[in-house]
Amino acid sequence: MSVLQQIEENSLPHFFESELKSDILEVAHLGKADTGDYLMDIGQNIEFVPLMIKGSIKILREDEEGNEIFLYYLEEGDTCAISLTCCLSSQQSNIRAVAEQYSEYICIPIEYVEKWMNKYDSWKAFIMNTYTRRFNMLLHAIDQLAFKKMDERLENYLIEKSELHQSKIIHISHLDIATDLNTSREVISRLLKQLEKMGKVRLGRNKIEMVNL
């Protein structure tokens, strides 16, 4: 049994038609990424759309000065709405996709994305639901930037990171957090020390333990 056949049995959305699953097995290939690997970068030609089956991918944007800001994560069963938009409009990538942890994903060639929307109701519903969910996530990200103070954003970030990794211990540097939240390392270090004094976290070297957050 091939790797993709195993994926069909265990990881493809259950509501996909059997014919769609067969088409995916025929044209797709399996992608793998270790922590920190790039799946996609800004300005890159998009050759495939990822369908996540394991791990998590961090989606980032970049401003004109090269500063990154975190948008959302891709997890099991997800695909990337921004990648879909770029491939359907024949644009280059305007996001950076970086593996948050070891990840596996199905690489679906972009020429099949629109073709299957006209052919399979389940694929069309999956794509439209992806757009809706990601739009809501982007609104949440905008709300965080516009209406939340940095200490609130940091707490929300740590909670989301803990839930993503299903662990009370987060292995990350202050600089990496600052990059994701588009602020300075000094600001993040100061706020983390405040959280530690409040008994909400316990700090270690490149490690944050969630205590009462």
PAPA-60325 format. One record per residue (C-alpha): x, y, z; chain. Coordinates in steps of 0.2 Angstrom, whole numbers. Example, Ala and Ser with C-alpha at 12.3 -4.5 7.8 and 13.67 -1.06 7.14 Angstrom:
residues 2
+-------+-------+-------+-------+
|    xx |    yy |    zz | chain |
+-------+-------+-------+-------+
|    62 |   -22 |    39 |     A |
|    68 |    -5 |    36 |     A |
+-------+-------+-------+-------+
***
This chain:
residues 213
+-------+-------+-------+-------+
|    xx |    yy |    zz | chain |
+-------+-------+-------+-------+
|     0 |     0 |     0 |     A |
|     7 |    17 |    -5 |     A |
|     9 |    32 |     7 |     A |
|    -5 |    41 |    -1 |     A |
|   -17 |    26 |     0 |     A |
|   -13 |    26 |    19 |     A |
|   -17 |    45 |    19 |     A |
|   -34 |    42 |    11 |     A |
|   -39 |    30 |    24 |     A |
|   -34 |    40 |    39 |     A |
|   -32 |    58 |    35 |     A |
|   -42 |    65 |    21 |     A |
|   -58 |    74 |    26 |     A |
|   -72 |    60 |    28 |     A |
|   -85 |    71 |    18 |     A |
|   -74 |    70 |     2 |     A |
|   -82 |    60 |   -12 |     A |
|   -73 |    43 |   -16 |     A |
|   -70 |    49 |   -33 |     A |
|   -62 |    65 |   -27 |     A |
|   -51 |    55 |   -15 |     A |
|   -46 |    44 |   -30 |     A |
|   -41 |    60 |   -40 |     A |
|   -31 |    67 |   -25 |     A |
|   -21 |    50 |   -24 |     A |
|   -18 |    51 |   -43 |     A |
|   -11 |    68 |   -44 |     A |
|    -5 |    74 |   -27 |     A |
|    12 |    70 |   -18 |     A |
|    17 |    69 |     0 |     A |
|    27 |    84 |     7 |     A |
|    36 |    84 |    23 |     A |
|    44 |    98 |    33 |     A |
|    55 |    99 |    49 |     A |
|    53 |   113 |    62 |     A |
|    58 |   129 |    54 |     A |
|    58 |   123 |    36 |     A |
|    49 |   135 |    23 |     A |
|    35 |   128 |    13 |     A |
|    32 |   144 |     4 |     A |
|    40 |   161 |     3 |     A |
|    35 |   179 |    -2 |     A |
|    37 |   181 |   -21 |     A |
|    38 |   163 |   -24 |     A |
|    28 |   155 |   -38 |     A |
|    14 |   144 |   -31 |     A |
|    15 |   126 |   -38 |     A |
|     4 |   117 |   -25 |     A |
|    -9 |   120 |   -11 |     A |
|    -5 |   111 |     5 |     A |
|   -18 |   100 |    13 |     A |
|   -12 |    97 |    31 |     A |
|   -12 |    79 |    38 |     A |
|     1 |    81 |    53 |     A |
|     9 |    95 |    62 |     A |
|     7 |   114 |    60 |     A |
|    12 |   127 |    49 |     A |
|    14 |   146 |    54 |     A |
|     8 |   159 |    41 |     A |
|    17 |   175 |    41 |     A |
|    16 |   192 |    32 |     A |
|    30 |   204 |    29 |     A |
|    29 |   223 |    28 |     A |
|    40 |   234 |    16 |     A |
|    54 |   235 |    29 |     A |
|    55 |   216 |    31 |     A |
|    46 |   215 |    48 |     A |
|    36 |   199 |    50 |     A |
|    19 |   197 |    58 |     A |
|    10 |   181 |    63 |     A |
|    -7 |   178 |    55 |     A |
|   -13 |   160 |    59 |     A |
|    -8 |   142 |    60 |     A |
|   -13 |   128 |    48 |     A |
|   -16 |   112 |    57 |     A |
|   -23 |    94 |    52 |     A |
|   -37 |    95 |    39 |     A |
|   -33 |   114 |    35 |     A |
|   -27 |   122 |    19 |     A |
|   -21 |   139 |    16 |     A |
|   -34 |   152 |    10 |     A |
|   -21 |   165 |     5 |     A |
|   -12 |   152 |    -6 |     A |
|   -29 |   147 |   -14 |     A |
|   -32 |   165 |   -18 |     A |
|   -15 |   168 |   -26 |     A |
|   -16 |   152 |   -36 |     A |
|   -34 |   156 |   -43 |     A |
|   -28 |   173 |   -48 |     A |
|   -11 |   167 |   -55 |     A |
|    -2 |   178 |   -42 |     A |
|    15 |   175 |   -33 |     A |
|    14 |   171 |   -15 |     A |
|    11 |   185 |    -3 |     A |
|    14 |   175 |    13 |     A |
|    28 |   165 |    21 |     A |
|    23 |   148 |    27 |     A |
|    35 |   140 |    40 |     A |
|    34 |   123 |    49 |     A |
|    30 |   126 |    67 |     A |
|    34 |   108 |    71 |     A |
|    37 |    92 |    60 |     A |
|    23 |    92 |    47 |     A |
|    16 |    81 |    33 |     A |
|     5 |    88 |    20 |     A |
|    -3 |    83 |     4 |     A |
|     3 |    94 |   -11 |     A |
|   -11 |    97 |   -23 |     A |
|    -6 |   104 |   -40 |     A |
|   -14 |   121 |   -42 |     A |
|   -22 |   117 |   -59 |     A |
|   -34 |   105 |   -50 |     A |
|   -40 |   118 |   -37 |     A |
|   -53 |   127 |   -48 |     A |
|   -56 |   111 |   -59 |     A |
|   -62 |   101 |   -44 |     A |
|   -73 |   116 |   -38 |     A |
|   -83 |   114 |   -54 |     A |
|   -83 |    95 |   -52 |     A |
|   -85 |    90 |   -34 |     A |
|   -98 |    98 |   -22 |     A |
|   -87 |    93 |    -7 |     A |
|   -72 |   101 |   -13 |     A |
|   -81 |   117 |   -17 |     A |
|   -89 |   117 |     1 |     A |
|   -71 |   114 |     8 |     A |
|   -64 |   128 |    -1 |     A |
|   -78 |   140 |     3 |     A |
|   -77 |   135 |    22 |     A |
|   -58 |   138 |    22 |     A |
|   -61 |   156 |    15 |     A |
|   -74 |   159 |    29 |     A |
|   -63 |   152 |    43 |     A |
|   -48 |   161 |    38 |     A |
|   -57 |   177 |    35 |     A |
|   -63 |   176 |    53 |     A |
|   -46 |   172 |    59 |     A |
|   -39 |   188 |    50 |     A |
|   -52 |   198 |    58 |     A |
|   -46 |   192 |    74 |     A |
|   -28 |   196 |    70 |     A |
|   -34 |   214 |    65 |     A |
|   -43 |   216 |    81 |     A |
|   -28 |   210 |    91 |     A |
|   -17 |   223 |    82 |     A |
|   -30 |   237 |    83 |     A |
|   -39 |   235 |   100 |     A |
|   -28 |   224 |   111 |     A |
|   -13 |   230 |   121 |     A |
|     3 |   221 |   119 |     A |
|     2 |   212 |   136 |     A |
|   -15 |   205 |   131 |     A |
|    -9 |   200 |   114 |     A |
|     6 |   191 |   122 |     A |
|    -5 |   181 |   134 |     A |
|   -17 |   176 |   119 |     A |
|    -1 |   171 |   109 |     A |
|     5 |   160 |   123 |     A |
|   -12 |   152 |   126 |     A |
|   -14 |   148 |   107 |     A |
|     4 |   141 |   106 |     A |
|     1 |   130 |   121 |     A |
|   -15 |   123 |   114 |     A |
|    -7 |   120 |    97 |     A |
|     7 |   110 |   105 |     A |
|    -4 |   102 |   118 |     A |
|     9 |   106 |   131 |     A |
|    11 |   118 |   146 |     A |
|    29 |   120 |   141 |     A |
|    33 |   131 |   126 |     A |
|    50 |   130 |   119 |     A |
|    53 |   147 |   111 |     A |
|    65 |   162 |   112 |     A |
|    59 |   180 |   117 |     A |
|    66 |   185 |   100 |     A |
|    55 |   173 |    90 |     A |
|    39 |   179 |   100 |     A |
|    44 |   197 |    97 |     A |
|    45 |   193 |    78 |     A |
|    28 |   185 |    78 |     A |
|    20 |   199 |    87 |     A |
|    30 |   213 |    77 |     A |
|    38 |   221 |    92 |     A |
|    55 |   221 |   101 |     A |
|    63 |   208 |   111 |     A |
|    65 |   220 |   125 |     A |
|    46 |   223 |   126 |     A |
|    43 |   204 |   126 |     A |
|    56 |   200 |   140 |     A |
|    49 |   214 |   151 |     A |
|    31 |   208 |   149 |     A |
|    36 |   190 |   152 |     A |
|    45 |   195 |   168 |     A |
|    29 |   204 |   173 |     A |
|    19 |   188 |   170 |     A |
|    31 |   178 |   180 |     A |
|    30 |   190 |   195 |     A |
|    11 |   187 |   193 |     A |
|    13 |   169 |   195 |     A |
|     6 |   165 |   177 |     A |
|    21 |   158 |   169 |     A |
|    38 |   151 |   174 |     A |
|    53 |   157 |   163 |     A |
|    68 |   146 |   158 |     A |
|    81 |   147 |   144 |     A |
|    71 |   148 |   128 |     A |
|    57 |   140 |   138 |     A |
|    41 |   146 |   145 |     A |
|    30 |   135 |   157 |     A |
|    12 |   140 |   158 |     A |
|     7 |   140 |   177 |     A |
|    -9 |   150 |   179 |     A |
|   -13 |   158 |   162 |     A |
+-------+-------+-------+-------+
***
